[in-house]
Amino acid sequence: MYVALFILLLLALVGMLFGHFRRKKIICRIRDMDKCEKCSLLEELAEPFGYVYHCCCGFFSSAVDAWQKSAGYAWIYDYMAPRFQMVFDSLPVYFNYRGRTWLIEFWKGQYGINAGAEIGIYHADRLLSESEYRTAHFEAAEKEEMLRCSMQLCTENGACVKISERHWWLTAFLPGVFSRPSGLCLKAAVCFENREMLQAFYQGLCRAGYPAECVTVQNLCLSLTFHRPEPVHYGFLTRFHRRLSQCLNRMYCRLFLWVTRPFTCTEDRILFLYYYLPFCFRRLMRLRRFHRRCHRKHGCRRPRCRCRKHGCSREESGCCPGCSREGNGCRHSEFRPEDSPRGGKQP
């Protein structure tokens, strides 16, 4: 028995020494990289997940061709979000325009260890009644239907990020930042293609309960501030999941900052996590996850890189250093008919 205990202690000591020297080696490797190299690597790592890293401001946003586009939107995504550590406030605006029901929705809240906000633009294939809003599936706006959007997200500690782009799903996610949804302030603006669409959206915004005096219209652009929404009465299970998720999010956020404590810069922290704990990095990048059954129902799956038969050691798309990605996945990717092209609540 004493021999077995001695062996276990020896193995634990060897493991601790190995982990210590491996950690030191990774720290030196990151410190030897210049900023351009770090940013280029982060952009490459984020691309298979459907995101873009903004090195100048230290946040992630969604790519125009993100794979999540083919999933569209359904109310069940918001309902299931707290089960996956996504806790947010939302402002959905439904309106009818040229024979179809459109949805432009605003979100702000905590997505795992990321504080963030979103603006999504979707439409149904026909006119819907109000009773169908929660059961219908909305498709993401196509390239010619995308609108110019801008957002400014401010946290409780005064940090702000800005982004503006013609998009169908404009987002901003701040890694390692924890905040209550009510503590985030989202200033958003949407520019419409004509006065008819602007007027239809404005009427939908009023029906959603947003104060008309807080709306600013200039030419074809409408601006609003989404800070403290009207109180929402959640069911018992939803309240439980929201509180539990926020407790986990706070804990994971502090753990992320503690594990990456040799660094203070966001890109350094993320790269350290990528090299030191790759599985945690993959979890960090799942900023906007849908329920599996929602993906399968609508035929949306993230492309997988099936490179093992080509000698690669990892199956995650974009994780194998020997792959040069071309289009979807990598050069060794194989797609089933149900696989979606690359194109978001809980973190």
N, C-alpha and C positions, 0 to 999 in steps of 0.2 A: 504493500500500500504506500509506504514512504517513497519507494522508487518511482511509482506512478505520479505521486504528488510532486516529486522533484522534477520529473520530466515535464509535467504541466507548467510548473513555474519557470523552467528553463525555456520552454517554447514561448511563454508569455513575454519573458524578457527579450528573447530574440525578436519577437514580433514588435515589441515597443521600440527596440533599437532600429529595426528596419523601417518602421513608420517614421521615426524621428529623422533619419538620414534621407529618406525619400521626400519628406516634407521640406527639408532644407534645400535639397536639390531642386525641387519645383520652385521654391521662392527665388533662388538664384537664377533659374531659367527665365522667370517672368521679369525679374529686374534687369536682365540683360537685353530684353526686347525693347525696341523703340516704340513710340506711341502709334505710328502708322502701321507697324507690324501687328500690334495688339488689335487695333481697330479692324484691320483687314481680316484677321483670324476670327474675331467675334462676328463679323458680317457673314463669313463663310459658315460658322457654326450655327448661326441663327436662321439662315436661309431655309434649310429643310423643314424647320418648324413653322414656316410661314411668317417670319418676323424680320425686321431690319433693326440694327443697332445704330443709334445716333451717338457717335463717340464724343461729339462736342458737348452734349448735354447729359449723357449718361443714362439714356432710357431706351426701351424697345418700343417699336411701333409695328403695325401689321403691314405686310407687303401687298401691293395691289393685286398680285397674282397668287395670294396666299391660298393654300389648299383648303382652308376652311370655307372658301367661297361657295363650293358646291354643296355645303350643308344647308345653306340658307338660314332661315330663322323660324322657330316655332316657340310658342309660349312655354312649352315643357322645358326648354333650355333654361329659362329664367327660374322656373319652379325647382328644377333639380340642382341649380347652382350651389346653394348652401351645403348640399351633401358632399361637395367636392372642394370645400374651403374657398368658395367664391361668395363673398358677402358684399352686396352693393345696393345702392338706390337706383331706381330706373324711372325714366320718363318716356313712355311710349306715346307716339303721336300718329294716329291713324287718319287718313284722309283719302278721298276719292279724286282721281285725276285721270281723265281721258280713258274711261272704261275699265279702270283697275283700281283696287284699293292699295294704297301705298302705306308703308310704315317707316318712319324715321324715329329711331329710339336713341336715347341718351342714357349712359350708365356711368357711375362713379363709385368706387369702393375698393375693397381689398381682394386681390387675386392671389391667394397664397401669401408668399413673402413680398408681393409686389402691390404697391398702391397704384391705381390706374383709373383710366376713363376711356369711354368708347362712344363713337357716333356711328350707328349702322343705318344703311339705306336699303330697303327691301320693298318688294311689291308682290301682290298675288296675281294670278292669271285672269282675274275677273273682279267684279264688284262684290264685296262681302257685306253681310249684315253684321251688326254689332255682336250678335250672339255667336258669330263664326270666328271672331277675332282670336279666341283662345284655342280653337281647334284647327285653324287653317295653317298651311305651310307657306311661307313667304320665300321667294327667290331673291338672291342678292342682285342688286342693280348691275346691269351689263356695262361694258366699257362706254358705250355712247349714252348711257343713262346716269353715269356717275356725276356727282355734284361737287363743287368746290366747297370744302369744309375747313374750318379752323377751330382749334380749341386751345384753351389755356387752363391748365390744372394746377391749383394751388393747394398745398397741404397745410396742416395746422401749424407747422413750424416755420411757415413763410416761404418754403421752397416752391418754385413755379417752373413749369415746362410749357413750351409752346410748340405747336406744329400746325401746318397748313398744307393741304394737298387736295387734289381732285381724287376722290376715293369713293368706295362703297362701304368701307369699314375703317374709319380713322380711329387710331388708338394711341395711347401713351401709357407705358408701364414703367414704374420706378422700382428697380430691384432693391431689396433690403430696407424698404420704407414701410412702416406700419402706421395705419391710420383708420379711424372710424369713418364709415361712409358719410356720416353727417358732418365730419370735420373737413371734408374735401369740398372745394368750390370749383365748379366747372363753368368756365365762360366759353360758350360755343357760338359759332356763326355758320350759317348754311346759305350758299348763294344758289338761287334757283334759275332755271333756264328761261322762264317767262313769268309775267305777272299772274297768269291763271294758276300756275302751280304754287306760287308764293301765297296767293290768297287762300287756296285750298288748305295749305299747310297751316296758315295762321288760324283758320277756323277750327281745324283739328286740334291745334294747341290750346285754344280757348275751351273746347269741349273736354280736353284732358284736365282742366282745372288750373292751368297756368295763368297767373294774373296778366291781363292784357297790358296794364301799365308798365310791366317789367320787360316788355318786348320793344326792341328797337329795329326799325326797318329803314334801310338806306339803299336806294335803287332796288336791286333784286336780292339783296342780302338781308337776312333776318338774324338778329343777335339776341341771345338770352343768357341768363345766369342761372345755373342749376346748383343750388346750395342746399337748402333745407326743404325737401319735398313735403307734400301733405302727409300726415301720419297714415301709415298703412297697418291694418290690423291683420297680422299673420296668425295662422293656426298654431296650435301648441307645438306640433312637430317641427314646423318651419322655424319658430322662435328658438326651439332647442338646438336645431342644427346651426342656425346663425350664431348663437352664443358659443356653442362648442367650436365651430369653425374659427371664430375670432380668437378664442383662447389658443387654439392650435397655431393659427397664423402668427400671433404674437410670439409664441414659443419658438416657432421655426425661424422667424425673422431674427430674434435674438441669437439663436443658434448659428444662423448664417453669418451674422456679424462677428460672433465669437470664433468660429472656425476660420474665417478669412481675416482675422485680426492683424496679421502681419501687414496688411494693406489698408489704405483708406480710399483709394480711387476705385470707382465702380468696375471699370474694365479689368483692373488687376484682381479684384475680388472674384469676379465671374470666371476669369481664366484659371485662377487658383482652384476654384471649385471644379472646373472642367478637368484639370490634370489630377487633382488629389482625390476627388469623389465624383467620378463621372455619372453615377446613377442619380446623385443629387442635382447635378447640372441638368440632366434630362428632365427632372421634375420641375426645376426652376423654369425651364423653357415651355412647360405646358401651361402657358398663361391663361388660355381660354379653352377649356375642355368641355365637350358635350358628353352627355350620357351615351354609353356604347350603343344601346338599343336605338337611340335617336340617329346615330351615324348609320347603323345598318339598315334602318327603315328607309332612309333617304339615299342609300347607296354611296355614302361618303366615307372614304377611308384614306388615311394618310399613306402615301406610297412608302413601301418598305424596300430597303436595299438588300437584295438577296445575293450577297457577294461571297458566301462561304465556299461555294463551289468554285469560285475564282481565286481562292486562297486568302480571302479577307477574314479577319477574326471577329468582326462585328456585323450585326444585321441592321442596326438602326441606320436609316437614311442619313447620309452625310457624316457618319461617325467613323467611317473607315478611311484612313489616310491615303490609301492607294487609289481611291475612287476620284475621278474627275466628273463632277455632276454636269450633265447636259440635259436641259429641260427638266423633266421630272425625275427625281431620285438621283441615280448615278449611271455611269455607262454600263454597269452590269445589271441594272434594274430590270425586273420582269413584272409586267402588270397583268392582273386578271381583268376580265371585262368589267367587273364591278368596282375596280379601283378608280378613284377620282383623280383628275389632274390637280396639281397644287393650285391652287388659286392665287366665336368665339368663343356659365359665369362662374364661376367658382374658380380658384386658381388651380 
